[in-house]
């Protein structure tokens, strides 16, 4: 395994993404950040903390639970009723974009909610898309082979990104 990012580099990317989100939403009073469980939600918490240091926008943190192996057959659980999201800004957060499948399914709960806009944040974009999705805010874009695997750890004291 080769380390790509250490704790300091991860935090620098989170801080940069927070400023990009602020610029994109400067006139908003509130935004909803939906982190895909598990690592995407931890990343969403970190982005929320970074945003709270630099702005007064009210940030609502949501958990988005998706079975990454069987998305098409599973209900996607969101920790808020979709009616609360009408005319709101939604930001979906995940750790790594591989094919785009998980991100595509993550959009499902928001499609009928008549949201104002949807943005996406990814720590790592591998650019192996099979689905027509893209990341609006990215920590690091990597050119990898399909056989290589990206591992993201955001646990305290273990914050690293590896490629193997």
Secondary structure as GFF3:
##gff-version 3
##sequence-region A 1 164
A	DSSP	beta_strand	2	5	.	.	.	ID=ss1
A	DSSP	alpha_helix	7	24	.	.	.	ID=ss2
A	DSSP	beta_strand	30	36	.	.	.	ID=ss3
A	DSSP	alpha_helix	39	54	.	.	.	ID=ss4
A	DSSP	beta_strand	58	65	.	.	.	ID=ss5
A	DSSP	three_ten_helix	71	73	.	.	.	ID=ss6
A	DSSP	beta_strand	77	78	.	.	.	ID=ss7
A	DSSP	three_ten_helix	82	85	.	.	.	ID=ss8
A	DSSP	beta_strand	89	97	.	.	.	ID=ss9
A	DSSP	alpha_helix	101	106	.	.	.	ID=ss10
A	DSSP	alpha_helix	108	111	.	.	.	ID=ss11
A	DSSP	beta_strand	117	125	.	.	.	ID=ss12
A	DSSP	beta_strand	137	141	.	.	.	ID=ss13
A	DSSP	beta_strand	150	153	.	.	.	ID=ss14
A	DSSP	beta_strand	160	163	.	.	.	ID=ss15
###
